[in-house]
Structures are given as C-alpha cells and as structure tokens.
C-alpha cells in the first residue's frame, strides 16, 4: 500500500495483472501440470486483488488504534478463505494429474471422443445420435485403458 493509505501502489496493481494474466494463459494449456500452476498463480493474483480492495491501516484489533485508523478485516478474512479453497483445488488437481500420469504415462489432456464426433458431424451438418450405453466394458471406447500402467508394473516386476 502507499504511504498515505490512499490506495494500492502501481507495483502491486501490475503484480496482480501479471499473476492473473499468467494464470489464465497457463489454464489454457493442455498439460495438467501447467493447469495446476495456472490455478495457483490465478488464486494468488485474485487474493492480492482482494487485499488491495480493503482499507489499509493498523491491525484490525479493537483497542490497538483509533477506529478510523484500523484496516478492513473483511478482505483479510475473504483471502484466508480463498487460500483454503485454492489449496483444496490444488490438492485435487495434483491428484488428478498424478492419476493421469500413472494411467497413461503423460499428463496431457486428450481430446474427448465425443467432442471429435461432434466436430465431424458439425462439418457435415448432421445431427448426432444419442449415446445409449450398454456397450459393455470391453466395447466402450470411453473407458480408461489401463494398458500403460500395467506394462509399467510388469516392467518393474521383470526387473526384480
């Protein structure tokens, strides 16, 4: 904050812009590890933006300073809540990225088969048929292929 308490400095505003812009760019990537970094940067940028929206001043403890000189406690409480939410989302995305890497050996988000079909039908200007299910586990292309993970486990077993 600035020395007079009038508002945020230009450096903090630029830091918010850089954090949010970098976070959004990373969120648009196909790699789950980059998406994870984007969520972290975006969360930090938004937390800093929330803090900049509050009034600066003394610690918001009653009796330590006159009431007009206390900082606003609401943005601080909101940032604390946002930090916890960002941490939970980060832990979830980290688990998803690890599971994706474990199953496929890669953390890249693949195109969905139904999305490809919709694009093909849209190019031909046709209407898609509904997925009625009932294919069974062997014939359903939407099921995860455990092949790479099983091959990795077999390699480890064979090396012993």
C-alpha positions in Angstrom: 0.0 0.0 0.0 1.1 3.6 -0.5 2.5 5.6 2.4 -0.5 7.9 2.7 -3.0 5.0 2.8 -4.8 6.4 -0.2 -4.7 3.1 -2.2 -2.6 0.5 -3.8 0.7 1.3 -5.5 1.3 0.8 -9.2 3.7 -2.1 -8.5 1.0 -4.1 -6.6 -1.5 -3.4 -9.4 1.0 -4.6 -12.0 1.8 -7.7 -9.9 -2.0 -8.5 -9.8 -2.2 -8.1 -13.6 0.9 -10.3 -14.2 -0.2 -13.0 -11.9 -3.8 -13.2 -13.3 -2.7 -12.9 -16.9 0.0 -15.6 -16.5 -2.5 -17.8 -14.6 -5.1 -17.5 -17.3 -2.6 -18.3 -20.0 -1.4 -21.4 -18.2 -5.0 -22.5 -17.6 -5.5 -22.7 -21.4 -2.7 -25.2 -21.8 -3.3 -28.9 -22.3 -0.8 -30.2 -19.7 -2.3 -30.8 -16.3 0.9 -29.6 -14.5 0.7 -26.2 -16.3 -3.0 -26.0 -15.5 -2.1 -26.7 -11.9 0.4 -23.8 -11.9 -2.2 -21.6 -13.6 -4.7 -22.2 -10.8 -2.0 -21.4 -8.2 -1.0 -18.2 -9.9 -4.6 -17.1 -10.6 -5.5 -17.8 -7.0 -2.6 -15.7 -5.7 -3.4 -12.9 -8.1 -7.1 -12.8 -7.0 -6.1 -12.9 -3.3 -3.8 -9.9 -3.8 -6.6 -8.1 -5.7 -9.0 -8.7 -2.8 -6.4 -7.4 -0.3 -5.9 -4.3 -2.4 -9.6 -3.6 -2.2 -9.5 -3.2 1.5 -8.6 -0.1 3.6 -5.1 0.0 4.8 -4.1 0.9 8.4 -3.3 -0.6 11.7 -4.0 -4.2 12.7 -7.8 -4.8 13.0 -7.7 -5.4 16.7 -10.0 -3.3 18.8 -8.2 -1.1 21.3 -4.8 -1.0 19.4 -5.6 2.1 17.4 -8.4 4.6 16.9 -11.3 3.1 15.0 -10.8 5.2 11.9 -7.2 4.0 11.5 -7.9 0.3 11.6 -7.6 -1.7 8.4 -10.6 -3.5 7.0 -10.8 -7.1 8.3 -13.3 -8.4 5.7 -10.8 -8.6 2.8 -8.4 -10.4 5.1 -11.0 -13.0 6.1 -12.0 -13.4 2.4 -8.4 -14.0 1.4 -7.9 -16.5 4.2 -11.0 -18.4 2.9 -9.8 -18.2 -0.7 -6.4 -19.5 0.3 -8.0 -22.6 1.8 -10.2 -23.1 -1.2 -7.2 -22.7 -3.6 -5.2 -25.2 -1.5 -8.0 -27.8 -1.8 -8.4 -27.2 -5.5 -4.6 -27.5 -5.9 -4.6 -30.8 -4.0 -7.4 -32.2 -6.1 -5.7 -31.1 -9.4 -2.4 -32.6 -8.2 -4.2 -35.9 -7.5 -5.8 -35.8 -11.0 -2.5 -35.0 -12.7 -0.8 -37.9 -10.8 -3.6 -40.3 -11.7 -3.4 -39.3 -15.3 0.3 -39.7 -15.4 0.1 -43.1 -13.7 -2.5 -44.4 -16.1 -1.2 -43.0 -19.3 2.4 -42.0 -18.6 1.5 -38.5 -19.7 -0.3 -35.5 -18.1 -1.6 -34.1 -21.3 -5.4 -33.7 -21.6 -6.6 -35.7 -24.6 -9.4 -34.8 -26.9 -12.7 -36.4 -25.9 -14.0 -39.0 -28.4 -17.5 -37.5 -28.3 -16.0 -34.0 -29.0 -14.3 -35.3 -32.1 -17.5 -36.9 -33.3 -19.5 -33.7 -32.7 -16.9 -31.7 -34.8 -17.1 -34.3 -37.6 -20.9 -34.2 -37.6 -20.9 -30.4 -37.5 -18.6 -30.3 -40.5 -21.1 -32.5 -42.4 -24.1 -30.6 -40.9 -25.6 -33.7 -39.4 -27.3 -34.4 -36.1 -25.6 -36.8 -33.7 -27.2 -39.9 -32.3 -27.6 -40.3 -28.5 -25.2 -42.4 -26.6 -27.4 -45.2 -25.3 -24.7 -47.0 -23.4 -24.9 -50.7 -22.8 -21.7 -51.4 -24.8 -20.1 -53.4 -22.0 -16.7 -52.7 -20.5 -14.8 -54.2 -23.5 -16.5 -52.3 -26.2 -16.8 -48.9 -24.6 -14.2 -46.5 -26.1 -14.8 -44.0 -23.2 -13.3 -46.3 -20.6 -9.7 -45.7 -19.5 -7.1 -48.0 -21.0 -5.1 -49.4 -18.1 -2.5 -50.8 -20.5 0.4 -48.4 -19.9 0.1 -48.7 -16.2 0.0 -52.5 -16.4 3.0 -52.5 -18.7 5.0 -50.3 -16.3 4.1 -52.7 -13.4 5.2 -55.7 -15.4 8.5 -54.0 -16.2 9.1 -53.4 -12.6 8.3 -57.0 -11.7 10.5 -58.3 -14.5 13.5 -56.1 -13.4 13.5 -57.7 -9.9 
